Each structure stands twice: as C-alpha cells, then as structure tokens.
Amino acid sequence: MGGDISRNVIRKSLGRTTYDRFLVYVMGPYKSFNLNYVLSEEEQAEFDIEDLPGPIRRLFQSREEIDGALALLRRVQGSLRTNPGVNAFLAVDVGIDTDEVDAATQSIEYARASNATIFVLPYLGHNFGVGEEAGSVLERLSKTHGDRIVFVHEATVTSEMIRAARARWDLRVETYDDEEELVKRVRLFVADIMNRELHGDLDRLD
C-alpha cells in the first residue's frame, strides 16, 4: 500500500504554490501518545490511565501542549509555502487513513517522495516517544535521502534519540531559541536543497 503514496498523490492533496513540485514534508510531535501502538484492546482494559507511571500518564494530559505543537508546525508550513513558496505539508494534509497505511509507513513514504523533510521538535515538557516515526524514516531512508532530512529542535530539548541519530546516520541537526530562528533555519535548509538540485549536487525528483 505504501507504494501508492506517490508525489502526484501528495500534490493533488495540496494547494498551489510558486514551486509546487518542490515538496517539503514537515514532521513533529503534534499527536498525543497512542497506546494502540503497543497494547491490544484487551491489555488496555486491564488498567486505568491513572495507574500509569507519571511520565507516561502526562502524555494523556497534554492536549494543550499538543495543540500548540500542531499550531507551530502549521505556522512553519505556512511560512515555507509563502517564502520561498515550496509545497510544504503535514501528514494530515494528504488524508490517508491510518487504518489503510500505518503512521510510520506514511511518514517513510512522504519523506521518500519529498525533496526535503524537516522534523521540528519543540519543548513539550517531556521527550517520551519523540522519535518513533522519525527513527523509522531514518532507518529506511538515511542512505538515499539523508542529505534531504534535518532535525530542528528547541534549544531546551535534550534527547538521546537525537544524539544517537546524529552518530548513527550522520543526521543534520539544528537548534533554535525562538520561532523566528526556527523559521530562518528551515528556510535556509530548504534553500540549500533547492540550490543543490539546481546545480546537480542532488538529483531532481521529477
């Protein structure tokens, strides 16, 4: 099913931009942790959320933080669609149900089809589960798409996953202190990929 997620499928789900054939997949922790990833319904029925350890329990009580993270990603997406005018998108914009294709597989295919992939990591008060989907993308695509992927995390965020990813996959990692700096860094990254495609350092995907 993953093979059905093509560049054309993605583009048809998005609006027009100046450079609408240049796809930028924007990832980030805008979904609360879902126990369905790791436990069956029967297993979930055996305990109450209040009985979970504190760090895990807090993941079910962070709706405001998750909404804020999604709003941040939307602003980053909007800034890229305006300047330099690339076709930036979030996974939810393509509209493929996770019952048809699981979230990790979707992320892998979106990154494979995109000219650039940006994982934005704001500080949410915890780091649990930060890199599940991003780790899946790197595991599958680091050799072929590593130059097209960047992690941009808030300076207060610390994550063993990020440090390990940098060492294992030579991942490009940037930090930011505020939203203005975040937008500046992702624009510079996108401009770099566009220039490398233009001058032949990276293959054009079309």
Residue pairs with C-beta under 8 A, 6 or more apart in sequence:
1 100
1 101
1 105
2 101
2 105
2 106
2 108
2 109
3 109
4 101
5 94
5 96
5 101
5 106
5 109
5 110
5 113
6 113
7 21
7 23
7 113
7 205
7 206
9 94
10 23
10 89
10 94
10 110
10 113
10 114
11 20
11 21
11 23
11 87
13 89
13 93
13 94
13 95
14 20
14 87
14 89
14 93
14 94
15 81
17 81
17 85
17 86
17 87
18 84
18 85
18 86
19 84
19 85
19 86
19 87
19 194
20 86
20 87
21 87
21 206
22 86
22 87
22 115
22 116
22 194
23 86
23 87
23 88
23 89
23 113
23 114
23 115
23 116
23 205
24 80
24 86
24 87
24 88
24 89
24 114
24 115
24 116
24 117
24 118
24 190
25 88
25 89
25 91
25 107
25 110
25 111
25 113
25 114
25 116
25 117
25 118
26 73
26 76
26 77
26 80
26 88
26 89
26 90
26 118
26 120
27 90
27 91
27 107
27 111
27 117
27 118
27 119
27 120
27 133
27 134
27 137
28 69
28 70
28 72
28 73
28 119
28 120
28 121
28 122
29 66
29 69
29 121
29 122
29 124
29 129
29 130
30 66
30 69
30 70
30 73
30 90
31 66
32 59
32 60
32 62
32 63
32 66
33 56
33 59
33 60
33 128
33 129
35 44
36 44
37 132
49 57
49 60
50 57
52 60
55 126
55 128
56 128
58 125
58 126
59 126
59 128
59 129
62 124
62 125
62 126
65 124
65 125
66 124
68 122
69 122
69 124
72 120
72 122
72 179
72 182
73 90
73 120
74 90
75 179
75 183
76 88
76 118
76 120
76 182
76 183
76 186
77 88
77 89
77 90
78 88
79 183
79 186
79 187
80 86
80 88
80 186
80 187
80 190
81 87
81 88
83 187
84 187
84 190
84 191
84 194
86 115
86 116
86 190
86 194
89 110
91 103
91 106
91 107
91 110
94 106
94 110
96 106
98 106
101 109
103 133
104 132
104 133
104 136
105 136
107 133
107 134
107 136
107 137
108 136
108 137
108 140
108 141
110 117
111 117
111 137
111 141
111 145
111 148
111 149
112 140
112 141
112 144
112 145
113 205
114 148
115 148
115 193
115 194
115 197
115 205
116 148
116 149
116 150
116 189
116 190
116 193
117 137
117 145
117 148
117 149
117 150
118 149
118 150
118 152
118 186
118 189
118 190
119 134
119 149
119 150
119 151
119 152
120 152
120 153
120 182
120 186
121 130
121 151
121 152
121 153
121 154
121 157
121 159
121 162
122 153
122 154
122 157
123 154
123 156
123 157
127 157
127 158
127 159
127 161
130 159
130 161
130 162
131 159
131 161
131 162
131 165
134 151
134 161
134 165
135 161
135 165
137 149
138 146
138 149
138 165
138 168
138 169
138 171
141 149
142 149
142 169
142 170
142 171
146 169
146 170
146 171
147 172
147 193
147 196
147 202
148 193
148 202
149 171
149 172
150 171
150 172
150 173
150 174
150 186
150 189
151 162
151 165
151 171
151 172
151 173
151 174
152 173
152 174
152 175
152 176
152 182
152 185
152 186
152 189
153 159
153 162
153 173
153 174
153 175
153 176
154 175
154 176
154 177
154 182
155 175
155 176
155 177
162 171
162 173
165 171
165 173
166 173
172 189
174 185
174 189
176 182
176 185
193 202
196 202
197 203
197 204
